[in-house]
């Protein structure tokens, strides 16, 4: 289980939270909201990439903010920027680097990870070349990021606008991979602006506005996927201050 407890961040005049959130194992949660609502701040803070002012984030009762390698190796993360790769490496070299990090954290050899990465690359139609990642397109770098996050079969997968830059076919292939991981017990927290995508994948929707959670509901409780957009719009309208 992922638990976010009383998490609050004050950053450059913006205040997030305090946020309380519990995500059951094997659940896909979509984090939605307008630009500047705090989605990326929440994600980075619960992962310890930005130190919160108060609160805690726990994965199976263990603190994520401590950045313990034994905990971090169970977490896959795709940031909101496809540029967050080691640009001088090729895709395969990048995955070998990620594999080494997992091997050191787990204390065991994981040679199969590169074969799995190649399989995922094939499904995402990512051509493997000798070019460094910096020389490749935004979408191609995004695919390399996605593969790096999935290749070790993380138990917790955190995605920040991870479909940005992917073409239609790659997006559908990525959806298929996510469904497989959730079916295998992976917990997913995913921020995005695409409510159709959220409807297709989500068990639960959490809506942020101006740093606060304004809706947190299972999809079934909203009446099913056909009612997600209306529920999100109503929550955002209700959160906005009335015009004078």
C-alpha positions as CSV (number, residue, x, y, z in Angstrom):
1,X,0.0,0.0,0.0
2,X,1.1,3.6,-0.8
3,X,0.3,6.0,2.0
4,X,0.7,9.8,1.9
5,X,0.1,11.3,5.4
6,X,-0.3,15.0,6.0
7,X,2.1,15.9,3.2
8,X,2.5,19.6,2.7
9,X,5.0,21.6,0.5
10,X,5.6,25.3,0.2
11,X,7.5,26.1,-2.9
12,X,8.0,29.4,-4.8
13,X,4.8,30.9,-3.4
14,X,2.7,27.7,-4.1
15,X,1.3,25.5,-1.2
16,X,0.4,21.9,-1.7
17,X,-1.6,20.2,0.9
18,X,-1.7,18.9,3.5
19,X,-2.6,15.8,1.4
20,X,-3.7,12.4,2.8
21,X,-3.9,9.5,0.4
22,X,-4.0,5.8,0.6
23,X,-3.6,3.6,-2.5
24,X,-4.3,-0.1,-2.2
25,X,-1.9,-2.6,-3.7
26,X,-2.8,-3.5,-7.3
27,X,-4.8,-0.3,-7.9
28,X,-4.5,2.2,-10.7
29,X,-5.1,5.8,-9.5
30,X,-5.2,8.7,-11.9
31,X,-4.2,12.1,-10.5
32,X,-5.8,14.8,-12.5
33,X,-6.2,18.6,-12.4
34,X,-5.4,21.8,-14.3
35,X,-1.9,23.1,-14.9
36,X,-0.4,24.3,-11.6
37,X,-2.7,22.3,-9.4
38,X,0.1,20.5,-7.7
39,X,0.2,17.1,-9.4
40,X,4.0,17.1,-10.2
41,X,4.8,18.6,-6.8
42,X,2.9,15.9,-5.0
43,X,4.6,13.2,-7.1
44,X,8.1,14.6,-6.6
45,X,7.5,15.2,-2.9
46,X,6.2,11.7,-2.1
47,X,9.2,10.2,-3.9
48,X,11.6,12.4,-1.9
49,X,12.7,14.2,-5.1
50,X,11.5,17.4,-3.4
51,X,11.6,17.5,0.4
52,X,8.2,18.2,1.8
53,X,7.8,20.6,4.8
54,X,5.6,18.2,6.7
55,X,4.2,14.8,6.4
56,X,5.3,11.4,5.3
57,X,5.1,9.0,2.3
58,X,5.2,5.3,3.0
59,X,5.4,2.2,0.7
60,X,4.2,-0.9,2.5
61,X,4.9,0.9,5.8
62,X,8.5,1.9,4.8
63,X,9.4,5.6,4.3
64,X,9.9,6.6,0.7
65,X,11.5,9.9,1.7
66,X,14.5,8.1,3.3
67,X,15.5,7.0,-0.2
68,X,16.5,3.5,1.1
69,X,17.8,1.6,-1.9
70,X,15.9,-1.5,-0.8
71,X,12.7,0.5,-1.0
72,X,13.5,2.6,-4.1
73,X,14.3,-0.4,-6.2
74,X,10.6,-1.4,-5.8
75,X,9.5,1.9,-7.4
76,X,9.4,2.8,-11.1
77,X,9.2,6.4,-12.0
78,X,8.7,8.2,-15.3
79,X,9.1,12.0,-15.0
80,X,7.2,14.6,-16.9
81,X,10.2,15.4,-19.0
82,X,11.5,12.9,-21.7
83,X,14.8,14.8,-21.3
84,X,15.4,13.2,-17.9
85,X,17.6,10.5,-19.3
86,X,21.4,10.2,-19.5
87,X,21.6,11.7,-22.9
88,X,25.1,10.5,-23.8
89,X,24.1,6.9,-23.5
90,X,22.3,4.7,-26.1
91,X,18.9,3.2,-25.0
92,X,20.5,-0.1,-24.3
93,X,23.4,1.5,-22.3
94,X,20.8,3.4,-20.3
95,X,18.9,0.2,-19.5
96,X,22.2,-1.4,-18.5
97,X,22.9,1.5,-16.2
98,X,19.4,1.0,-14.6
99,X,20.0,-2.7,-14.3
100,X,23.2,-2.2,-12.5
101,X,21.4,0.1,-10.0
102,X,18.8,-2.6,-9.3
103,X,21.5,-5.3,-9.0
104,X,23.4,-3.2,-6.4
105,X,20.2,-2.4,-4.4
106,X,19.0,-6.1,-4.4
107,X,22.4,-7.7,-4.0
108,X,21.8,-10.1,-6.9
109,X,22.5,-10.4,-10.6
110,X,19.5,-9.6,-12.9
111,X,20.8,-10.4,-16.4
112,X,17.3,-11.0,-17.7
113,X,16.3,-7.4,-17.4
114,X,17.9,-6.4,-20.7
115,X,16.1,-9.1,-22.6
116,X,12.9,-7.9,-21.0
117,X,13.8,-4.3,-21.9
118,X,14.3,-5.3,-25.5
119,X,10.9,-7.0,-25.5
120,X,9.2,-3.9,-24.2
121,X,11.1,-1.8,-26.7
122,X,9.8,-4.0,-29.5
123,X,6.2,-3.6,-28.2
124,X,6.6,0.1,-28.1
125,X,8.2,0.1,-31.6
126,X,11.4,1.7,-30.2
127,X,14.2,1.0,-32.7
128,X,17.5,0.2,-31.0
129,X,20.3,2.2,-32.6
130,X,23.9,3.2,-31.7
131,X,22.8,6.9,-31.4
132,X,22.9,8.5,-28.0
133,X,19.5,9.4,-26.5
134,X,20.2,13.1,-26.9
135,X,20.2,12.6,-30.6
136,X,16.8,11.0,-30.7
137,X,13.3,12.5,-30.8
138,X,11.3,13.4,-27.8
139,X,8.9,10.4,-28.3
140,X,11.8,8.0,-28.7
141,X,13.4,9.2,-25.5
142,X,10.1,8.9,-23.7
143,X,9.9,5.2,-24.8
144,X,13.4,4.6,-23.4
145,X,12.2,6.1,-20.1
146,X,9.2,4.0,-20.0
147,X,11.2,0.8,-20.7
148,X,13.7,1.7,-17.9
149,X,10.8,2.2,-15.4
150,X,9.1,-1.1,-16.3
151,X,12.0,-3.5,-16.9
152,X,12.5,-4.4,-13.3
153,X,8.8,-5.0,-12.7
154,X,8.4,-2.4,-9.9
155,X,5.7,-3.0,-7.3
156,X,4.9,0.7,-7.3
157,X,4.9,2.7,-10.6
158,X,4.7,6.5,-10.5
159,X,4.0,8.2,-13.8
160,X,4.0,12.0,-14.3
161,X,2.4,12.8,-17.6
162,X,4.2,9.8,-19.0
163,X,2.2,9.6,-22.3
164,X,3.5,13.0,-23.5
165,X,5.4,12.6,-26.8
166,X,4.1,9.1,-27.5
167,X,2.4,8.5,-30.8
168,X,-1.0,6.7,-30.9
169,X,0.4,3.2,-31.4
170,X,3.0,3.6,-28.7
171,X,0.4,5.0,-26.3
172,X,-1.9,2.0,-26.9
173,X,1.0,-0.4,-26.4
174,X,2.0,1.4,-23.2
175,X,-1.6,1.1,-21.9
176,X,-1.4,-2.6,-22.6
177,X,1.8,-2.9,-20.6
178,X,0.3,-1.0,-17.7
179,X,-2.8,-3.3,-17.6
180,X,-0.5,-6.3,-17.5
181,X,1.5,-4.8,-14.6
182,X,-1.7,-3.9,-12.6
183,X,-3.0,-7.4,-13.3
184,X,0.2,-8.7,-11.8
185,X,-0.3,-6.7,-8.6
186,X,1.6,-3.5,-9.4
187,X,0.3,-0.3,-7.9
188,X,0.1,2.7,-10.2
189,X,-0.2,6.4,-9.5
190,X,-0.4,8.3,-12.7
191,X,-0.9,12.1,-13.4
192,X,-2.4,13.1,-16.7
193,X,-4.6,15.6,-18.4
194,X,-6.4,13.1,-20.6
195,X,-9.7,12.1,-19.0
196,X,-10.4,9.5,-21.7
197,X,-7.1,7.8,-20.8
198,X,-7.9,8.1,-17.1
199,X,-11.3,6.5,-17.8
200,X,-9.8,3.6,-19.7
201,X,-7.2,2.7,-17.1
202,X,-8.3,3.9,-13.6
203,X,-9.8,2.2,-10.6
204,X,-9.8,5.5,-8.8
205,X,-9.6,9.2,-9.6
206,X,-8.0,11.9,-7.4
207,X,-8.5,15.5,-8.5
208,X,-6.2,18.4,-7.4
209,X,-7.0,22.1,-7.6
210,X,-4.7,24.8,-6.2
211,X,-2.8,22.4,-4.1
212,X,-5.8,20.7,-2.5
213,X,-7.6,17.4,-3.2
214,X,-11.1,18.3,-4.3
215,X,-12.3,14.8,-5.3
216,X,-11.1,11.3,-4.4
217,X,-13.4,8.6,-5.6
218,X,-13.4,5.1,-6.9
219,X,-14.6,5.0,-10.5
220,X,-17.5,2.7,-9.7
221,X,-18.7,5.1,-7.0
222,X,-18.9,7.8,-9.7
223,X,-21.2,5.6,-11.8
224,X,-18.5,4.1,-14.0
225,X,-16.1,5.4,-16.7
226,X,-18.8,7.3,-18.6
227,X,-19.2,9.6,-15.6
228,X,-15.6,10.5,-14.8
229,X,-15.4,13.6,-16.9
230,X,-18.6,15.1,-15.5
231,X,-17.5,14.3,-11.9
232,X,-14.0,15.9,-12.5
233,X,-15.6,19.0,-14.1
234,X,-18.1,19.4,-11.3
235,X,-15.3,19.1,-8.6
236,X,-13.2,21.7,-10.3
237,X,-16.1,24.1,-10.7
238,X,-17.0,23.7,-7.1
239,X,-13.4,24.4,-6.0
240,X,-13.0,27.6,-8.0
241,X,-13.8,30.8,-6.1
242,X,-17.0,32.6,-7.2
243,X,-16.5,35.5,-9.6
244,X,-17.3,38.9,-8.1
